[in-house]
Amino acid sequence: MADPTPARTQMRPARGGRFRVVALLVFLLGLTITAVASYEVWRLERSRACIAFAETASRPVAACQRDCDLYIEELRSIRRFYDASKLVERPEFTEFGRDIPRRRPAVEALIWAPYVPRDERAALEAGAAADDLSGLRIYDRDDAGRLVVAPARDVYCPVWYVEPLRGHETLLGLDVSTDRAVAGAFDTARETGGPTAFNGGMLVPGAGRAPVLAVVLAVYRHDEPEEARKPPQERRLMGFLIGLLRMQDLISEAVTDSGVSGIEVRGYDSPSFANREPAVVYSTDAAGANPSVGRIGYLRYTAKLTVAGQQWSLVCTATRRYAAATRSWGVWRVAIAGLLLTLLAAAYLSAVVGRAEWAERVVAERTADLSKANADMQREVETRERIEEALRHSEERFRELVERMSEGLSVLDADSHFTYVNPTMARMLGYTQEELLGRPPGEYMDEVNRAILADQLQRRRRGESGSYEVAWTSRSRRQVHTIVSPRPLRDPDGTYRGSFAVITDISRRKLAEEQLERLSAELQRSNLELEQFAYVASHDLQEPLRKITAFGDRLEAKAQDALDEVGRDYLARMQSAARRMQGLINDLLAYSRVTTKGRPFESVDLDEVLRGVLSDLEVRVQETGARVEVGTLPTIEADPSQMRQLFQNLVGNALKFRRADVEPLVRITGETVDLPDPDPVRGGAPRPFCRITVEDNGIGFEAKHAERIFGVFQRLHSRTEYEGTGMGLAICRRVAERHGGSLTARSVPGEGSTFAVLLPIRQVQEEADHD
């Protein structure tokens, strides 16, 4: 019998070769599975990235639309100013309009173009001389672009007021209605009564300027009450308000306020302006942001921006910096884990191939493998039973979670009919779950919201799944406002088979937003009424007082001999009361205008201001024989006119409330100190302040009156002892508070008083912008 060893020796390479082939096949299979899994994870992460980017990019778009509406509302506020006033002249227009470009940096200019019939032209041009604009006429532009006096025609619409005037002087007197685009916008604004937009390039002097949008509002006459009840096209026209908006600045401001980074935003104007392709009016690169080099093409979001009937486009594209900040490492984790498992499996099979003489141990190994397989099968059966039990418990917990969740949950089939709604959704609409199943959701909406739903269902079929707002109509006919967060459901082959959505009830939030809007509108109306009251007080209320004083003076001059002593006393009292009333009104207006009519802060030398005040009070100082000692005062950022008013009142009071038997002494000193910032928002960091002390040796007052003296119309003495209305110190404190400082006083009766003014050396940016 032949020795079988050589035969076994010859078989081993063949068997080992087959095992190596199996190991190679396992390695390739592992690589294939890893690649497929990595691709699926990559596709899922990319879909999630698109959804997240759309939600992020919608923030600057919403901010742009909100800012556009606010800018148009500013223009409406000027029209309300015209509606509330019988006559608005150039000073009122400038006073009211100069603050708007300061609050809204994208405003290029505000223009008033009156509607001037032919027979009113001469009066309008003659009235320009009263505004120090002698020689102002109504002009046209000839073919060479030069200004020429406009010929006679039925109607003119010249630019008569413009704010700011600097840089726009060439617009004064230009009849803008001769331009076809402007005339069309004027007609539309007059017929609708609402805002209308047109290309404002022809109203902006200078070449190469950024695109400017002109927004027009018609202003109607209101001298007869029935005019306001007529439709816009039948009302008599007073003129047109024009706001010139730099769209590049407006969009840039909104993008900055939204706080979005790593996204390139481009704005395109409307091609209807000049019958051309849309032009880029804003880009983060153009604004100098340069978020990163390179863009992510598939992360792109486009939205429409509506400004007074004109459509603008905003295109948001993700940059590589955005992608780096939102990158997920899921694909790499799956790929690395798959490669490790594949290498381990291949290494295991290679190790099996290298074992010693498999042929002698094949029976034992097969027996062991069989026993192991049986044990593994038993363990697998037990494991599957545990898994099935865990799945049943998991399904029960999941169903309980869905049934009890506070948000609504609905599942739609491919035909957009309810196949499942949880109890929260049913309670939200006031129906039972059985009543909703099989019904389309559009049955529970009005026409407007049904159209929104239809558009969103189409988006789901295309794979889009962004959240949106929609209102449902419950069984009790109550509007239920919700946010719907949908996700499409697809078969492995990509066929659309329905969707599910989480529905959140935001009705309370909507109610709160509506209440907030009403309160905001009421606040704006209240502020406007206060401004109108100040206007009436400064013009209409003082007119009767001036007449009383004037006719009293005439009566005293012409009929004094005809009056007896009692009549002359009555006349003197009447004139004195009228003058006191006029003084009270002037002081009250000065108090209210500390903040409403304050000038912008600038560098002010307090030494120079004090010298001017002492020069004005020189006669009074000589009459009282007072001695005034002045120290060195610093230079600060402040309103120069209000600083002069502050020193005038404090020094004037020191001279007025003097003791009869003592030479008056007024000592004014200043020092610089570092004090914590009183604003908690800035963390209380130390800031340099100026402490100014005005000390006198007058009559003084008791310590319990240290706060009372700063009240409105508060006096510690009768008018027969000391003149005045009791408003001087109230104005001084309000001036100090407007500058971010304070005013305090201490005194000892019969020894004198000391007033301490604390003012910041430099105004912080927030205060400057606010003022």
VEXVEXMAR-828691 format. One record per residue (C-alpha): residue in three letters; x, y, z. Coordinates in steps of 0.05 Angstrom, whole numbers, plus 5000, padded with zeros to 4 digits. Layout:
! VEXVEXMAR-828691
ALAXYZ ...
This chain:
! VEXVEXMAR-828691
MET500050005000 ALA502850674980 ASP504351205031 PRO498851735026 THR503252295053 PRO505752534985 ALA498652574959 ARG496552995019 THR502653425009 GLN500753554937 MET493553724956 ARG495354275006 PRO497454804957 ALA491054704917 ARG486754744979 GLY490755335004 GLY490055684937 ARG482455614940 PHE482455905010 ARG486456494987 VAL481356604931 VAL475756584983 ALA479657085026 LEU480457544966 LEU473057494949 VAL471157655021 PHE475858255019 LEU472758504954 LEU465758384980 GLY467358785043 LEU470159355002 THR463759354959 ILE459159365020 THR463359915051 ALA463060334988 VAL455460254982 ALA454260415055 SER458861025051 TYR455161274989 GLU448361205023 VAL450861575085 TRP453762115040 ARG447262185002 LEU443262235068 GLU448062755097 ARG447763165033 SER440163175036 ARG440363395108 ALA445463935091 CYS440864215036 ILE435064245085 ALA439264585139 PHE442165075089 ALA435265285064 GLU433065425136 THR439465825150 ALA439166215084 SER431966415095 ARG434066865154 PRO437567415113 VAL431867385062 ALA426767495117 ALA431068055146 CYS431468395078 GLN423868375069 ARG422768635140 ASP427669215129 CYS424369395062 ASP417569435097 LEU420569865153 TYR423670355103 ILE416970425066 GLU413570525134 GLU418371105147 LEU415871425083 ARG408671315106 SER410371675171 ILE412072305131 ARG405372255094 ARG401872205162 PHE405672835182 TYR402773185121 ASP395872915137 ALA396373185208 SER398673885187 LYS394974425149 LEU401474695120 VAL408374365117 GLU413774855099 ARG421174735086 PRO423574795160 GLU418274295183 PHE419973815127 THR427473865142 GLU426373795218 PHE421873185210 GLY425772855154 ARG432972945175 ASP432472395228 ILE430171855180 PRO436771795140 ARG440371775207 ARG436071175231 ARG435770845162 PRO442770875131 ALA440270615063 VAL436071235052 GLU439571654998 ALA434572235003 LEU427372445019 ILE423972884968 TRP417573304968 ALA414873444898 PRO408473874902 TYR402973824850 VAL402974534820 PRO397674754770 ARG399675294721 ASP396175854758 GLU399975684824 ARG406975674793 ALA408376414804 ALA406376384877 LEU410675774889 GLU416876094858 ALA415776744894 GLY415176374960 ALA422176074951 ALA425276744970 ALA422276675040 ASP426476035049 ASP432976395029 LEU432476064961 SER431576694919 GLY431776544845 LEU429175824852 ARG424875654791 ILE421675044760 TYR426574734712 ASP426974204657 ARG433073844629 ASP434673974556 ASP437773444509 ALA444773614534 GLY442673504607 ARG442874244626 LEU437574564670 VAL433075054634 VAL426975434659 ALA420775004646 PRO415975264594 ALA408575384609 ARG404374754616 ASP398174534655 VAL401574174713 TYR408574144745 CYS411473674797 PRO418173994815 VAL422973764870 TRP421774324921 TYR424274014987 VAL429973504993 GLU433273225055 PRO439073185060 LEU440173785015 ARG447673715012 GLY449673324950 HIS442773394919 GLU442474154906 THR441774044831 LEU435073704842 LEU431674324871 GLY426474584822 LEU427274004772 ASP420373784744 VAL421173024751 SER414272884720 THR417072994650 ASP420672324654 ARG416171774628 ALA417971264682 VAL416971774738 ALA410372014709 GLY407871294705 ALA409771174778 PHE406271824798 ASP399871614762 THR399870924795 ALA401271214865 ARG395671724856 GLU390471204833 THR392070674886 GLY394171104945 GLY399670594960 PRO407170584949 THR409870514878 ALA417170404858 PHE421370614797 ASN428670654779 GLY431371274816 GLY437871334776 MET435671984742 LEU434572304811 VAL441572144838 PRO446972624815 GLY453772334794 ALA455671744750 GLY457571044772 ARG452871034832 ALA449870394860 PRO442770244838 VAL437670684873 LEU430270504881 ALA425371074885 VAL418970944925 VAL413171424913 LEU407171594958 ALA401572064937 VAL399472604988 TYR392372864982 ARG389273515006 HIS385373465070 ASP382574175080 GLU375473895074 PRO373273305117 GLU369472955061 GLU375972905020 ALA378572345064 ARG372471905049 LYS373371924973 PRO377171384935 PRO384471574919 GLN383271714845 GLU377872224862 ARG381572604917 ARG385173264904 LEU392573174900 MET397473574942 GLY403973264916 PHE408472654920 LEU413372404972 ILE419472044942 GLY424371624981 LEU430871434947 LEU433470764974 ARG440470484961 MET438669754953 GLN445869524961 ASP446269855030 LEU439369605050 ILE440968885032 SER447868935064 GLU444769195129 ALA439668625131 VAL444968095117 THR449368365173 ASP443568395222 SER441567675207 GLY448167425236 VAL449166915180 SER456466745163 GLY459866305112 ILE454366435060 GLU455166854998 VAL448967294986 ARG447667624919 GLY441968104904 TYR439168204834 ASP434868794814 SER428568764772 PRO429868724697 SER423469104684 PHE426969754705 ALA430869824640 ASN428669244596 ARG435168874610 GLU437968254645 PRO437968274721 ALA444168614750 VAL447768444814 VAL446469014864 TYR449568684924 SER454568124939 THR458167935003 ASP464667964962 ALA462768664937 ALA461568865009 GLY468568645028 ALA466368035069 ASN469867515024 PRO467066935065 SER471666415033 VAL474666204967 GLY470065724928 ARG462665584931 ILE458564964943 GLY454064934882 TYR448764454908 LEU447564884971 ARG443765454938 TYR437465824959 THR433566324918 ALA427966774943 LYS423867364919 LEU424068044952 THR418068504940 VAL419169264947 ALA413169704931 GLY410869234875 GLN417869114847 GLN420868414849 TRP428168324871 SER431867664877 LEU436567424932 VAL441066834917 CYS444666504976 THR450366024962 ALA454365645014 THR461865735015 ARG467265245035 ARG467665565103 TYR460265415114 ALA461264705091 ALA467264625138 ALA463264885197 THR457364405183 ARG461363805159 SER459463125186 TRP464462555192 GLY459262005184 VAL461761785116 TRP468861725141 ARG466661335203 VAL462760845160 ALA468560775110 ILE473760665164 ALA469460175203 GLY467959785139 LEU475359755120 LEU477259515189 LEU472058965189 THR474158755118 LEU481458725137 LEU479858325200 ALA475757825160 ALA481157755106 ALA486457685160 TYR482357155194 LEU481656745131 SER489056835115 ALA490756585184 VAL486355975173 VAL490055845107 GLY496655855145 ARG494755355197 ALA498654715202 GLU496454125160 TRP489054225155 ALA487953535124 GLU489753145188 ARG485053565230 VAL479353655180 VAL474753155213 ALA475953435283 GLU475254135257 ARG468753975221 THR466053645283 ALA468054235325 ASP465354705273 LEU458754325272 SER458254345347 LYS460055075346 ALA454955195291 ASN449554855331 ALA451355265392 ASP451555895350 MET444855715319 GLN441955615388 ARG444756275412 GLU442256615348 VAL435356335360 GLU435456585431 THR438257255408 ARG432857335355 GLU427557175406 ARG430357715452 ILE430858195393 GLU423658055372 GLU421458155444 ALA425358805448 LEU422359025381 ARG415358905408 HIS416859305470 SER420159845427 GLU414159885381 GLU409459935441 ARG413760495471 PHE414160855404 ARG406660805394 GLU405461055465 LEU410361635452 VAL406861815387 GLU400061775419 ARG402162225477 MET406762715442 SER404763445448 GLU405663565372 GLY400963315319 LEU403362745274 SER400262555207 VAL402062065153 LEU399662155080 ASP399461645024 ALA401661784953 ASP394762084938 SER395462574997 HIS390262255042 PHE390962145116 THR393161435133 TYR394761595205 VAL393862185254 ASN395562165327 PRO390562385381 THR393963065388 MET392663215314 ALA385462995321 ARG384363425382 MET387664015347 LEU382363985292 GLY376463775337 TYR375263105301 THR376362375319 GLN381961985288 GLU377061555250 GLU373762175219 LEU380362425192 LEU383061765163 GLY382261715087 ARG380662465080 PRO385262975045 PRO388063515092 GLY385764065044 GLU378563945067 TYR380364275133 MET383164925105 ASP380765545070 GLU382565714998 VAL388966095015 ASN391865565060 ARG389565005013 ALA393865324958 ILE399865345006 LEU398864605022 ALA398264414948 ASP404864764933 GLN408264424992 LEU405763734971 GLN408763844903 ARG415364024937 ARG415163374976 ARG414462974913 ARG420763324887 GLY424463134951 GLU424063824985 SER422063815058 GLY422864505089 SER418264725146 TYR412565205131 GLU406565535165 VAL399365375148 ALA392665495183 TRP387364965192 THR379965055203 SER377464645262 ARG370564345270 SER368664965312 ARG370865405254 ARG376865655294 GLN383365805257 VAL388965365282 HIS395865645261 THR401265115256 ILE408364985233 VAL408864355190 SER415563985187 PRO414663455132 ARG419062885106 PRO417662495041 LEU417261735042 ARG420261344984 ASP421260624963 PRO428360364954 ASP427660504880 GLY425961234894 THR418461194881 TYR414561694922 ARG409661334968 GLY407361885014 SER410062315071 PHE409562435145 ALA409663095182 VAL410363365253 ILE405163925264 THR406264435319 ASP400564885342 ILE402965615344 SER396165945352 ARG398066255419 ARG404566515390 LYS400766815331 LEU395867145379 ALA401667425418 GLU404967695354 GLU398468025333 GLN397768355402 LEU404968585398 GLU403768895329 ARG397569255356 LEU401469515416 SER407069745370 ALA402170105324 GLU398870435385 LEU405770665410 GLN407370965343 ARG400671325342 SER401871585412 ASN408771845394 LEU405972195333 GLU400472515376 LEU405872765424 GLU409773075366 GLN403373395340 PHE401973675410 ALA408873985414 TYR407774285345 VAL400974575366 ALA403874835431 SER409575185395 HIS405075515343 ASP397675535359 LEU397575585435 GLN402276185438 GLU398476585385 PRO392576765433 LEU397676965486 ARG401377415438 LYS394677745420 ILE392777845493 THR399578165507 ALA399378595444 PHE392278855455 GLY393678955529 ASP399579395511 ARG395179785463 LEU389779865515 GLU394880095566 ALA397780605516 LYS391280885490 ALA386080805546 GLN390080835610 ASP387381515628 ALA380281275618 LEU381180705669 ASP380780785743 GLU385980495790 VAL382279825795 GLY381979765719 ARG389279925712 ASP390779395765 TYR386478885727 LEU390079055662 ALA396978975694 ARG395078305724 MET392378065657 GLN398878255621 SER403077935676 ALA399077285673 ALA399677255597 ARG407177345600 ARG407776815655 MET403576335613 GLN407976465552 GLY414176335594 LEU411275685622 ILE409675445551 ASN416675625526 ASP419975275585 LEU415574655576 LEU417474625502 ALA424774715519 TYR424174135569 SER420773675518 ARG425673855463 VAL431873655502 THR431372955471 THR426873065411 LYS430473665381 GLY437573525406 ARG443373615357 PRO448373055343 PHE454172995392 GLU460773325373 SER467273525406 VAL465674115453 ASP470774545491 LEU467174685557 ASP471975255573 GLU469675615509 VAL462275475524 LEU462975755594 ARG466476385569 GLY460576505522 VAL455676415579 LEU459376895625 SER459677395569 ASP452077365563 LEU451377445639 GLU456478015644 VAL451378555658 ARG447878135710 VAL454577975744 GLN456278715747 GLU449378905774 THR449878385831 GLY457278525845 ALA458677785841 ARG465577465837 VAL466076865790 GLU471976385796 VAL472975895738 GLY477475285737 THR479874895676 LEU474474485642 PRO475773905593 THR473473775522 ILE467873255516 GLU463172975464 ALA456473325473 ASP450973765444 PRO454174475445 SER447474845449 GLN445074415508 MET451774505544 ARG450775255538 GLN443675195564 LEU446274775623 PHE451475285645 GLN446675875632 ASN441475585681 LEU446475365735 VAL450476015736 GLY444076435729 ASN440976085789 ALA447276205830 LEU446776955815 LYS439176985826 PHE438776635894 ARG443877065930 ARG443977346000 ALA442778096005 ASP448278236057 VAL453877806026 GLU458077915963 PRO455877355914 LEU461176835899 VAL460576315844 ARG465975785837 ILE466175325776 THR471074735775 GLY472074105734 GLU475873445741 THR476472785703 VAL474872135739 ASP474271405719 LEU467571105740 PRO463970445724 ASP459470475663 PRO452270545689 ASP449570115631 PRO449269375654 VAL449369145581 ARG456669385575 GLY458669015638 GLY460269625681 ALA467269715653 PRO470670365677 ARG469770975632 PRO472571685637 PHE467572205663 CYS467872955674 ARG465373205742 ILE463373955739 THR461874315804 VAL458074975808 GLU458475245879 ASP455475895907 ASN454676245975 GLY447276415965 ILE441076296006 GLY441475535999 PHE435675056014 GLU434074486062 ALA436773796046 LYS429773496041 HIS428573915978 ALA434773645942 GLU430573235893 ARG424373665892 ILE428074255860 PHE429173825796 GLY421673725786 VAL417674065732 PHE414874755755 GLN417574645825 ARG419175285865 LEU421475375936 HIS419776115937 SER414076555912 ARG414276945847 THR414577595886 GLU421177385918 TYR424677085857 GLU422577075785 GLY422276445742 THR417775865724 GLY421175295761 MET423474935697 GLY430975115695 LEU433674555739 ALA428874045708 ILE431774215639 CYS438874165667 ARG437773465694 ARG434573235630 VAL440473505590 ALA445373125635 GLU441272475629 ARG440872545553 HIS448572565552 GLY448971935595 GLY450572315659 SER447172585722 LEU445873225761 THR445573245838 ALA445273805889 ARG447073915962 SER445974536004 VAL445774846073 PRO440675406085 GLY444076076092 GLU450875806069 GLY450075655995 SER448975075947 THR453374605906 PHE450974285840 ALA455073695813 VAL454373505739 LEU457272835717 LEU458272755641 PRO461972225600 ILE468172465563 ARG466372045502 GLN459571805481 VAL459071055465 GLN456770865395 GLU449970605416 GLU448271265450 ALA450571665390 ASP446471255343 HIS440471295387 ASP440772045394 
